[in-house]
Amino acid sequence: MATAVACMPDVNEANPIPPLTPYFVMRVGRTMPVVPYYRPGDAAMEPAIRAAARDARAVLLANHGPVVSGRSLSDAVY
C-alpha cells in the first residue's frame, strides 16, 4: 500500500497515510512524510530524508515507496 500511495499524484506530502490504527502509530508514528524522488546514489537524497525524518520514523520516497531506518538492520525491519 505504501508504494502505491508514494506513486499517487497530488498526495498530501506531509501526511499521505493517516494514522488509522494504534499499531500504525506505534510502529510508524503519527506522520510519514513524502520525500521527492531521487535517483539511486544521488547525494542529495540523504539530507532530504534526514530533514523529513526529524519528526518521523519512516518516510515515503515519491514514486518509489517506504524508507525506514533503525539502530540496526533488525530494528529497521521491525
VENQUIHU-V760769 format. One record per pair of residues at least 12 apart in sequence whose C-alpha atoms are under 8 Angstrom apart, sorted by sequence separation. I is the first residue (numbers start at 1). J is the second residue. If there is no record, write none. Layout:
I|J + I|J
This chain:
5|17 + 18|30 + 19|31 + 57|69 + 18|31 + 35|48 + 17|31 + 35|49 + 2|17 + 17|32 + 15|31 + 16|32 + 14|31 + 15|32 + 16|33 + 35|52 + 14|32 + 15|33 + 16|34 + 34|52 + 14|33 + 15|34 + 33|52 + 13|33 + 14|34 + 33|53 + 13|34 + 13|35 + 33|56 + 38|61 + 31|55 + 32|56 + 35|59 + 37|61 + 31|56 + 32|57 + 33|58 + 34|59 + 35|60 + 36|61 + 37|62 + 30|56 + 32|58 + 33|59 + 34|60 + 35|61 + 36|62 + 37|63 + 29|56 + 32|59 + 33|60 + 34|61 + 35|62 + 37|64 + 6|34 + 28|56 + 29|57 + 32|60 + 34|62 + 28|57 + 27|57 + 28|58 + 27|78 + 6|60 + 6|61 + 7|62 + 8|63 + 6|62 + 7|63 + 3|60 + 6|63 + 7|64 + 2|60 + 6|64 + 7|65 + 6|65 + 3|63 + 5|65 + 6|66 + 3|64 + 4|65 + 3|65 + 2|65 + 3|66 + 2|66
